[in-house]
Amino acid sequence: MRSSQCLFNSAVALRWVFFSTPEVVAPPLQRLLSPLATSSRPWQQQQQSRCCPATTTRRRALSTQRALLYKYRKTKSKANNASALPRDRQIKTEFVHVVKDGQLSPPLRTQQVLRRLDPAVQTLQVVAMSKKSIAPAAEDQDGQQENDLAQEEGEDDGRPEWPVCKILDVKELVAEQAAKKKEERKKSASTKELEINWAIAKGDLNTRLKQLKNFLAKGCTVYVLLMNRRERSKRKASLDEAKETLRAVREAIAQVPGTKEIKPMDGDPGAQVRIALQGPEGGITLESASSTG
């Protein structure tokens, strides 16, 4: 009877150390080690499936966020630069002209002018750019300067040699900007749009007409759009119903005295009609409007 070879003799150990190919390893030792090698693979694959996809997804998300943030900053910077002229430390030219009492000063060193100002109450604002200077506010993110002011060499376009600046009071400037923003909000709030369906129910029509009279009584600019619903399932009004709806709208407009049509009525009843209205200046109360009507 053939005796089995010992698994842990010196010959097998030497072969395992000096030969890396699996053919020379003793078959019994291969059978002994193979379960350990195969059992470790699922754990490694499981670890990779747990870690790698999440890490990759996180990296992709971070890179996407960085790209969006860079794009937002670039767009915001261009929008701000297009609407603002440089002031104070944003002025990069060596000299400036300062307007005072309607007179234009000779070229003054920018840094000297800034040192004379009290930053708490005064600011140096550019009001007109020069031929030589294109401030960083007119430069895009790629460093390519806008050359709209570029002229042929030797040609005089009437601009001064250096930027023209004014010394402004900070409090007055802040108050002026606040008043301008308030006026813009007021203007946007005073414009209303009202859509009315030709086949609108009587109760809904009364609600819309009440809104229309309220807007006009406040002095708002109102754009009334009469149209058919876009949904195919909605019933389409007949021509007589459309004319009746238009008559009710005209009657509601007449109940607010002082209302004017900005533009002539555009469109035909039953299709699409647009009416642009301007309420009475300063507004009126609905009680006085009803009593006048």
C-alpha positions as CSV (number, residue, x, y, z in Angstrom):
1,M,0.0,0.0,0.0
2,R,1.4,3.4,-1.1
3,S,1.9,5.8,1.7
4,S,0.5,9.3,1.4
5,Q,3.0,12.2,1.3
6,C,3.3,14.4,4.3
7,L,1.9,17.8,3.7
8,F,4.4,19.7,5.9
9,N,7.8,18.3,4.9
10,S,10.8,20.4,3.9
11,A,10.7,19.5,0.2
12,V,7.2,20.9,-0.2
13,A,8.1,24.0,1.8
14,L,11.1,24.7,-0.4
15,R,9.1,24.2,-3.6
16,W,6.5,26.6,-2.4
17,V,9.1,29.3,-1.6
18,F,11.2,29.0,-4.8
19,F,8.6,28.1,-7.4
20,S,5.6,30.4,-8.0
21,T,3.8,28.4,-10.6
22,P,0.9,26.3,-9.3
23,E,2.0,23.2,-11.3
24,V,5.0,22.6,-9.1
25,V,3.2,22.9,-5.8
26,A,2.2,19.7,-4.3
27,P,-1.4,18.7,-5.2
28,P,-2.3,18.0,-1.6
29,L,-1.0,21.4,-0.5
30,Q,-3.0,23.0,-3.3
31,R,-6.2,21.3,-2.1
32,L,-5.4,22.5,1.4
33,L,-4.8,26.1,0.4
34,S,-7.4,26.5,-2.3
35,P,-10.4,26.9,0.1
36,L,-8.6,29.7,1.9
37,A,-7.9,31.5,-1.4
38,T,-11.4,31.1,-2.8
39,S,-13.0,32.0,0.5
40,S,-11.2,35.4,0.6
41,R,-12.4,36.5,-2.8
42,P,-16.1,37.1,-2.0
43,W,-15.1,39.2,1.0
44,Q,-12.7,41.3,-1.2
45,Q,-15.4,41.7,-3.9
46,Q,-17.9,42.6,-1.2
47,Q,-15.6,45.3,0.2
48,Q,-15.0,46.7,-3.3
49,S,-18.7,46.8,-4.0
50,R,-19.2,48.6,-0.7
51,C,-16.5,51.1,-1.0
52,C,-15.6,51.8,-4.7
53,P,-19.1,52.8,-6.1
54,A,-19.8,55.1,-3.2
55,T,-16.4,56.7,-3.4
56,T,-16.7,57.1,-7.2
57,T,-20.2,58.6,-6.9
58,R,-19.1,61.0,-4.2
59,R,-16.1,62.1,-6.3
60,R,-18.3,62.6,-9.3
61,A,-20.8,64.6,-7.2
62,L,-18.1,66.8,-5.8
63,S,-16.6,67.5,-9.2
64,T,-20.1,68.3,-10.6
65,Q,-20.7,70.7,-7.7
66,R,-17.3,72.4,-8.3
67,A,-18.1,72.8,-12.0
68,L,-21.6,74.3,-11.2
69,L,-20.1,76.6,-8.6
70,Y,-17.4,77.8,-11.0
71,K,-20.0,78.4,-13.7
72,Y,-22.3,80.3,-11.2
73,R,-19.5,82.5,-10.0
74,K,-18.3,83.2,-13.6
75,T,-21.9,84.1,-14.8
76,K,-22.5,86.2,-11.7
77,S,-19.2,88.0,-12.1
78,K,-19.9,88.8,-15.7
79,A,-23.4,90.1,-14.9
80,N,-22.1,92.3,-12.1
81,N,-19.2,93.6,-14.1
82,A,-21.5,94.5,-17.1
83,S,-23.7,96.7,-15.0
84,A,-21.2,98.4,-12.6
85,L,-18.3,100.8,-13.1
86,P,-15.2,100.4,-10.8
87,R,-14.9,102.4,-7.6
88,D,-12.3,102.9,-4.9
89,R,-9.7,100.1,-4.9
90,Q,-11.2,98.6,-8.1
91,I,-9.7,101.5,-10.1
92,K,-6.5,100.2,-11.4
93,T,-5.3,103.1,-13.5
94,E,-2.4,105.3,-12.3
95,F,-4.3,108.6,-12.8
96,V,-7.9,109.8,-12.7
97,H,-9.8,113.0,-13.5
98,V,-12.1,114.2,-10.6
99,V,-15.2,116.2,-11.4
100,K,-15.8,119.0,-8.8
101,D,-18.2,121.9,-9.1
102,G,-18.7,121.0,-12.8
103,Q,-15.0,121.3,-13.6
104,L,-12.7,118.5,-14.7
105,S,-9.5,118.3,-12.7
106,P,-6.1,117.6,-14.3
107,P,-4.8,114.1,-14.0
108,L,-4.4,113.1,-10.3
109,R,-2.7,110.1,-8.9
110,T,-5.4,107.6,-8.0
111,Q,-3.7,106.4,-4.7
112,Q,-3.3,110.0,-3.5
113,V,-7.0,110.8,-4.2
114,L,-8.0,107.6,-2.3
115,R,-5.8,108.5,0.7
116,R,-7.5,111.8,1.0
117,L,-10.9,110.3,1.3
118,D,-12.7,109.1,4.5
119,P,-13.9,105.6,3.6
120,A,-16.7,105.8,6.1
121,V,-18.5,108.6,4.4
122,Q,-16.9,109.0,0.9
123,T,-16.3,106.9,-2.1
124,L,-14.5,107.5,-5.4
125,Q,-16.8,106.3,-8.2
126,V,-15.9,106.1,-11.9
127,V,-18.6,107.8,-14.1
128,A,-16.8,107.6,-17.5
129,M,-14.1,105.3,-18.8
130,S,-11.1,106.6,-20.7
131,K,-9.3,105.6,-23.8
132,K,-6.4,104.1,-22.0
133,S,-8.1,102.3,-19.3
134,I,-10.3,99.2,-19.4
135,A,-11.0,98.4,-15.8
136,P,-11.0,94.9,-14.5
137,A,-14.8,95.2,-14.3
138,A,-14.8,95.2,-18.1
139,E,-12.6,92.1,-18.3
140,D,-14.0,88.6,-18.4
141,Q,-12.9,85.5,-16.5
142,D,-10.6,84.3,-19.3
143,G,-8.6,87.5,-19.2
144,Q,-9.8,88.6,-22.6
145,Q,-10.6,92.3,-22.4
146,E,-13.5,93.8,-24.2
147,N,-12.2,96.0,-27.0
148,D,-15.3,98.0,-27.9
149,L,-13.4,101.2,-27.1
150,A,-10.4,100.3,-29.3
151,Q,-9.8,102.9,-31.9
152,E,-7.2,103.2,-34.7
153,E,-3.9,104.6,-33.5
154,G,-3.9,108.4,-33.5
155,E,-7.7,108.7,-33.7
156,D,-9.4,110.9,-31.0
157,D,-12.8,109.7,-29.9
158,G,-13.4,112.6,-27.5
159,R,-12.8,110.6,-24.4
160,P,-10.4,111.9,-21.7
161,E,-7.0,110.4,-21.2
162,W,-7.9,108.9,-17.8
163,P,-11.1,107.7,-16.1
164,V,-13.5,110.5,-14.9
165,C,-14.5,110.0,-11.3
166,K,-16.8,111.7,-8.7
167,I,-16.4,111.8,-5.0
168,L,-19.8,110.6,-3.7
169,D,-21.3,110.6,-0.2
170,V,-21.8,107.0,0.9
171,K,-25.1,107.7,2.8
172,E,-26.6,109.5,-0.2
173,L,-25.4,106.7,-2.5
174,V,-27.0,104.0,-0.3
175,A,-30.2,106.0,0.0
176,E,-30.3,106.5,-3.8
177,Q,-29.8,102.8,-4.5
178,A,-32.5,101.9,-1.9
179,A,-34.9,104.3,-3.5
180,K,-34.2,102.9,-6.9
181,K,-34.8,99.3,-5.8
182,K,-38.0,100.3,-4.1
183,E,-39.2,102.0,-7.3
184,E,-38.3,98.9,-9.3
185,R,-40.3,96.6,-6.8
186,K,-43.2,99.1,-6.9
187,K,-43.2,99.1,-10.7
188,S,-43.1,95.3,-10.9
189,A,-45.8,95.0,-8.3
190,S,-48.0,97.5,-10.2
191,T,-48.2,95.3,-13.4
192,K,-50.8,92.5,-13.3
193,E,-51.9,89.8,-15.8
194,L,-55.3,88.3,-15.8
195,E,-56.4,85.3,-17.9
196,I,-60.1,84.6,-18.6
197,N,-61.4,81.6,-20.4
198,W,-64.2,82.2,-22.9
199,A,-66.2,79.3,-21.4
200,I,-65.6,80.4,-17.8
201,A,-68.4,79.7,-15.3
202,K,-70.5,82.6,-14.2
203,G,-69.3,82.5,-10.6
204,D,-65.6,82.3,-11.7
205,L,-66.2,85.2,-14.1
206,N,-67.5,87.4,-11.3
207,T,-64.4,86.6,-9.2
208,R,-62.1,87.5,-12.1
209,L,-64.0,90.7,-12.8
210,K,-63.7,91.7,-9.1
211,Q,-60.0,91.1,-9.3
212,L,-59.8,93.2,-12.4
213,K,-61.6,96.1,-10.8
214,N,-59.4,95.9,-7.7
215,F,-56.2,96.1,-9.8
216,L,-57.5,99.0,-11.8
217,A,-58.7,100.9,-8.7
218,K,-55.1,100.6,-7.3
219,G,-53.8,102.3,-10.4
220,C,-52.1,99.1,-11.7
221,T,-51.3,98.3,-15.3
222,V,-53.4,95.2,-16.2
223,Y,-53.1,93.0,-19.2
224,V,-56.3,91.0,-19.7
225,L,-56.0,87.8,-21.9
226,L,-59.2,86.2,-23.0
227,M,-58.6,82.8,-24.6
228,N,-59.7,79.2,-24.9
229,R,-58.3,76.5,-22.6
230,R,-55.5,74.5,-24.1
231,E,-56.8,71.2,-22.8
232,R,-58.8,69.3,-25.4
233,S,-61.1,68.0,-22.7
234,K,-62.3,71.5,-21.9
235,R,-65.5,72.7,-23.5
236,K,-65.0,75.4,-26.2
237,A,-67.2,78.4,-25.9
238,S,-69.5,79.4,-28.7
239,L,-69.1,82.8,-30.4
240,D,-72.2,84.2,-28.6
241,E,-70.7,83.1,-25.2
242,A,-67.4,84.7,-26.1
243,K,-69.1,88.0,-27.0
244,E,-71.0,87.9,-23.7
245,T,-67.8,87.3,-21.8
246,L,-66.2,90.2,-23.6
247,R,-69.2,92.5,-22.9
248,A,-69.0,91.6,-19.1
249,V,-65.3,92.5,-19.1
250,R,-66.0,95.8,-20.8
251,E,-68.7,96.6,-18.3
252,A,-66.3,95.9,-15.4
253,I,-63.7,98.2,-16.9
254,A,-66.3,101.0,-17.3
255,Q,-67.1,100.7,-13.6
256,V,-63.6,102.1,-12.7
257,P,-63.5,105.7,-13.9
258,G,-60.2,107.0,-15.2
259,T,-59.1,103.7,-16.7
260,K,-57.4,104.0,-20.1
261,E,-56.5,101.5,-22.8
262,I,-52.8,101.6,-23.4
263,K,-53.2,99.9,-26.7
264,P,-56.1,99.0,-28.9
265,M,-57.7,95.7,-28.3
266,D,-55.9,92.9,-30.2
267,G,-57.7,89.8,-31.4
268,D,-61.2,88.5,-32.1
269,P,-63.8,87.1,-29.7
270,G,-63.7,83.3,-29.6
271,A,-60.1,83.1,-30.5
272,Q,-57.7,85.2,-28.4
273,V,-58.1,88.8,-27.3
274,R,-55.6,90.9,-25.4
275,I,-56.5,94.2,-23.7
276,A,-53.9,96.5,-22.1
277,L,-55.3,98.8,-19.4
278,Q,-54.0,101.5,-17.1
279,G,-55.8,102.3,-13.9
280,P,-56.4,105.8,-12.8
281,E,-53.3,107.6,-11.6
282,G,-52.9,107.5,-7.8
283,G,-55.7,105.0,-7.6
284,I,-59.2,105.3,-6.3
285,T,-61.5,103.4,-3.8
286,L,-64.0,101.0,-5.1
287,E,-66.8,102.8,-3.2
288,S,-66.1,106.0,-5.0
289,A,-65.8,104.1,-8.3
290,S,-69.2,102.4,-7.8
291,S,-70.8,105.7,-6.8
292,T,-69.4,107.5,-9.8
293,G,-70.5,104.7,-12.1
